[in-house]
């Protein structure tokens, strides 16, 4: 049922000689055709009796029962199975062909799983890229601010020193230059912090990209292993599957 196996097969055999007791295990399997036998014996033919009670209806009933029992216990069909994919081969399908079907099914399942990973991690990656862009703009703004303050500090500092040297006692002070130096240092500190933040975002993006690659590789490896996990299943018959269409008594010409 799990394999959805629907297969009809004809089994034909000859039993010779017939003993007192019919034994289905003595079957000689043949490819029977009605044209193999004649309805009338050749002229002048003689016939030998057999040990089997062919004149008894119960004998022929037992023959049918023995045939069913024999086939029930011994007749099987082998199919290939991939339990994890819940796939079974068709009757007569080669292992290579079945493997190909399993590979394609596993690839589809891997694609579905990878799509979920991609959706989850790409959203995270997009957020990290947006954060990197914001951090990079802030760093650029601080770089410009820091460069401007350095130029202003240098120009103003030079003017302050000149003023001290040329001015009177009341102008001999460098407090303005010190104040500007402090502001420049704070701006440079903020710039270093912004640069570190940019680097953190770059590392975060690299880590997310590596996670995507690793997860995709793990998914592909997992489904490749699943696709290769094929075994052979013997499917037997139920007694209700067996139908004895014809039992006939024939004589063989020696």
C-alpha positions as CSV (number, residue, x, y, z in Angstrom):
1,X,0.0,0.0,0.0
2,X,2.8,2.5,0.9
3,X,4.5,1.8,-2.4
4,X,1.2,2.2,-4.3
5,X,2.2,-1.0,-6.0
6,X,-0.2,-2.2,-8.7
7,X,1.1,-5.0,-10.8
8,X,-0.4,-8.0,-12.4
9,X,1.8,-11.0,-13.1
10,X,1.0,-14.3,-14.7
11,X,2.6,-17.4,-13.2
12,X,2.5,-20.7,-15.2
13,X,4.1,-24.0,-14.4
14,X,4.0,-27.7,-15.2
15,X,4.1,-30.5,-12.6
16,X,5.5,-33.8,-13.7
17,X,5.2,-36.5,-12.7
18,X,2.1,-36.4,-10.6
19,X,2.4,-38.4,-7.4
20,X,-0.2,-39.4,-4.9
21,X,0.2,-36.1,-3.2
22,X,0.5,-32.9,-5.1
23,X,3.5,-30.7,-4.2
24,X,3.5,-27.2,-5.5
25,X,7.2,-27.0,-4.8
26,X,7.8,-29.3,-7.8
27,X,6.8,-26.6,-10.2
28,X,8.7,-26.2,-13.5
29,X,7.9,-22.6,-14.5
30,X,7.1,-22.3,-18.2
31,X,5.9,-19.7,-20.6
32,X,2.6,-21.3,-21.5
33,X,0.7,-20.8,-24.7
34,X,-2.5,-22.6,-25.7
35,X,-0.9,-23.5,-29.0
36,X,1.7,-25.6,-27.1
37,X,-1.0,-28.3,-26.6
38,X,-3.3,-30.3,-28.8
39,X,-6.9,-30.9,-27.9
40,X,-6.7,-34.4,-29.4
41,X,-3.9,-37.0,-29.0
42,X,-2.1,-38.4,-32.0
43,X,-3.5,-41.5,-33.7
44,X,-2.6,-44.7,-32.0
45,X,-1.4,-43.0,-28.8
46,X,-1.5,-44.9,-25.6
47,X,-1.8,-43.3,-22.1
48,X,-0.3,-44.3,-18.8
49,X,-2.2,-43.7,-15.6
50,X,-0.7,-41.6,-12.8
51,X,-0.5,-42.2,-9.1
52,X,-2.5,-39.0,-8.4
53,X,-6.2,-39.5,-7.7
54,X,-7.2,-37.5,-10.7
55,X,-10.7,-38.8,-10.6
56,X,-11.3,-37.1,-7.2
57,X,-12.8,-33.6,-7.1
58,X,-11.1,-33.0,-3.7
59,X,-7.7,-33.6,-5.4
60,X,-8.2,-30.7,-7.8
61,X,-9.5,-28.5,-5.0
62,X,-6.3,-29.3,-3.0
63,X,-4.2,-28.5,-6.1
64,X,-5.7,-25.0,-6.2
65,X,-5.2,-24.5,-2.5
66,X,-1.6,-25.7,-2.7
67,X,-0.8,-23.4,-5.6
68,X,-2.2,-20.4,-3.7
69,X,-0.3,-21.3,-0.5
70,X,2.9,-21.8,-2.5
71,X,2.7,-18.5,-4.2
72,X,1.7,-16.7,-1.0
73,X,4.8,-18.0,0.7
74,X,7.3,-17.7,-2.1
75,X,6.3,-15.2,-4.7
76,X,7.8,-11.8,-4.2
77,X,8.6,-8.7,-6.3
78,X,11.6,-6.6,-5.5
79,X,11.4,-2.9,-5.6
80,X,13.8,-0.2,-4.5
81,X,12.9,2.0,-1.7
82,X,14.0,5.4,-0.3
83,X,12.4,5.4,3.1
84,X,13.3,9.0,4.0
85,X,11.9,10.4,0.7
86,X,9.0,7.9,0.9
87,X,9.7,6.8,-2.6
88,X,9.5,3.4,-4.2
89,X,10.6,2.2,-7.6
90,X,8.2,1.0,-10.3
91,X,8.2,-2.6,-11.2
92,X,11.0,-3.2,-13.7
93,X,12.6,0.2,-13.0
94,X,16.4,0.0,-12.8
95,X,18.3,1.1,-9.7
96,X,20.0,3.8,-11.7
97,X,16.7,5.2,-13.0
98,X,15.2,5.1,-9.5
99,X,18.4,6.8,-8.1
100,X,17.9,9.6,-10.7
101,X,14.3,10.1,-9.5
102,X,15.5,10.2,-5.9
103,X,18.2,12.8,-6.8
104,X,15.7,15.1,-8.4
105,X,13.2,14.8,-5.5
106,X,16.0,15.5,-3.0
107,X,17.1,18.5,-5.0
108,X,13.6,19.9,-4.9
109,X,13.4,19.3,-1.1
110,X,16.8,21.0,-0.7
111,X,15.7,24.0,-2.8
112,X,12.6,24.4,-0.5
113,X,14.8,24.3,2.6
114,X,17.4,26.6,1.1
115,X,14.7,29.1,0.2
116,X,13.6,29.3,3.8
117,X,17.2,29.9,4.9
118,X,17.7,32.5,2.2
119,X,14.6,34.4,3.3
120,X,15.6,34.3,6.9
121,X,19.3,35.3,6.5
122,X,18.9,37.7,3.6
123,X,16.5,39.8,5.6
124,X,19.2,39.8,8.4
125,X,21.8,40.6,5.7
126,X,19.8,43.5,4.3
127,X,19.4,45.0,7.8
128,X,23.1,44.7,8.4
129,X,23.9,46.4,5.0
130,X,21.5,49.3,5.9
131,X,23.3,49.7,9.2
132,X,26.7,49.6,7.5
133,X,25.6,52.3,5.1
134,X,24.3,54.5,7.9
135,X,27.5,54.0,9.9
136,X,29.7,54.7,6.8
137,X,27.9,58.0,6.2
138,X,28.4,59.0,9.8
139,X,32.1,58.1,9.6
140,X,32.4,60.2,6.4
141,X,30.7,63.2,8.1
142,X,33.0,62.9,11.1
143,X,36.1,62.6,8.8
144,X,35.1,65.9,7.1
145,X,34.4,67.5,10.5
146,X,37.7,66.3,11.9
147,X,39.6,67.6,8.9
148,X,37.9,70.9,9.1
149,X,38.5,71.3,12.8
150,X,42.2,70.4,12.3
151,X,42.6,73.1,9.7
152,X,40.7,75.6,11.8
153,X,42.7,74.7,14.8
154,X,46.0,75.1,13.0
155,X,44.9,78.5,11.5
156,X,43.4,79.8,14.8
157,X,46.3,78.4,16.8
158,X,48.8,80.2,14.6
159,X,46.9,83.4,15.0
160,X,46.7,83.0,18.8
161,X,50.4,82.4,19.1
162,X,51.1,85.4,17.0
163,X,48.7,87.5,19.1
164,X,50.4,86.4,22.3
165,X,53.8,87.3,20.9
166,X,52.7,90.7,19.6
167,X,50.1,91.7,22.1
168,X,50.3,93.0,25.6
169,X,50.1,91.2,28.9
170,X,46.3,90.9,28.7
171,X,46.5,89.0,25.3
172,X,49.1,86.5,26.4
173,X,46.7,83.6,26.7
174,X,46.3,80.3,24.7
175,X,43.0,79.2,26.2
176,X,41.2,79.5,22.9
177,X,43.7,77.2,21.2
178,X,43.4,74.7,24.0
179,X,39.6,74.7,23.7
180,X,39.8,74.1,20.0
181,X,42.3,71.3,20.5
182,X,39.9,69.7,23.0
183,X,37.0,69.9,20.5
184,X,39.2,68.4,17.8
185,X,40.2,65.5,20.1
186,X,36.5,64.8,20.9
187,X,35.7,64.8,17.2
188,X,38.6,62.5,16.5
189,X,37.4,60.2,19.3
190,X,33.9,60.1,17.8
191,X,35.5,59.3,14.4
192,X,37.4,56.4,15.8
193,X,34.2,55.1,17.4
194,X,32.4,55.5,14.0
195,X,35.2,53.7,12.2
196,X,35.0,50.8,14.7
197,X,31.2,50.6,14.2
198,X,31.7,50.4,10.4
199,X,34.2,47.6,11.0
200,X,31.8,45.8,13.2
201,X,29.1,46.0,10.6
202,X,31.5,44.7,7.9
203,X,32.4,41.8,10.1
204,X,28.7,41.1,10.8
205,X,27.9,41.0,7.1
206,X,30.9,38.7,6.4
207,X,29.7,36.4,9.2
208,X,26.1,36.3,7.8
209,X,27.4,35.5,4.3
210,X,29.5,32.7,5.7
211,X,26.5,31.4,7.6
212,X,24.5,31.3,4.4
213,X,27.2,29.4,2.6
214,X,27.6,26.9,5.4
215,X,23.9,26.3,5.9
216,X,23.4,25.8,2.1
217,X,26.3,23.4,2.0
218,X,24.9,21.5,5.0
219,X,21.4,21.3,3.4
220,X,22.8,20.0,0.1
221,X,25.0,17.4,1.8
222,X,22.1,16.2,3.9
223,X,19.8,15.8,1.0
224,X,22.5,14.1,-1.1
225,X,22.9,11.6,1.7
226,X,19.1,11.1,1.8
227,X,18.9,10.6,-1.9
228,X,21.6,7.9,-1.8
229,X,19.9,6.0,1.0
230,X,18.3,3.3,-1.1
231,X,17.5,-0.3,-0.1
232,X,15.7,-3.2,-1.6
233,X,12.2,-4.2,-0.4
234,X,10.6,-7.6,-1.1
235,X,6.9,-7.2,-1.6
236,X,4.9,-10.4,-1.0
237,X,1.4,-11.4,-2.0
238,X,-1.8,-11.4,0.0
239,X,-3.8,-14.5,-0.4
240,X,-6.6,-12.4,-1.8
241,X,-4.2,-11.2,-4.5
242,X,-3.9,-14.7,-5.9
243,X,-6.3,-16.2,-8.4
244,X,-6.0,-19.6,-10.0
245,X,-7.4,-19.2,-13.5
246,X,-6.8,-22.7,-14.9
247,X,-5.7,-26.1,-13.8
248,X,-5.5,-28.7,-16.6
249,X,-4.4,-32.3,-16.9
250,X,-2.3,-33.0,-19.9
251,X,-0.4,-36.0,-21.2
252,X,3.1,-35.8,-22.5
253,X,4.2,-37.7,-25.5
254,X,7.4,-39.6,-25.0
